[in-house]
Amino acid sequence: VKALDCGVCDATGPSHAHHIEQHQQYLTIPLCDDCHVGPHNGIHRQKRIWSVLKKTELSVLNETIRKLYG
């Protein structure tokens, strides 16, 4: 997952592996630094880009699974 591009903004990887549920290793999505922990766009902050692009953790997980196992 870390080798993939960001699942939200498509920034070139490597990415962070964001855990949708803690300790659930198969529920991870690739996020760039900004979409993961950025003050405005980060999932752990204001999630602005997530709202603009109408993305959720589950929609990004679905896209990630499609990329990995397509």
Phi, psi and omega in degrees: 000321181297336180282344182282161172289162180304133180286349181257303187253000180066020175300141183299134179291175011287156183241170169280152173260100180278126178273119177294318174234127182306139177069013175252090189297337181269000177249059179240149178231150180277126178227137173290170181303317183293316181286345179268304186233008179297147185296330182255321186259344187295143178300331180270006181232239187271346176055034183300311182294328177300316181292316181299317182272001180054049179253149172231168177301320181289323178292323177290323176298317178301314179295322179296315178298319179298319178294320183285322189240355182352000000 
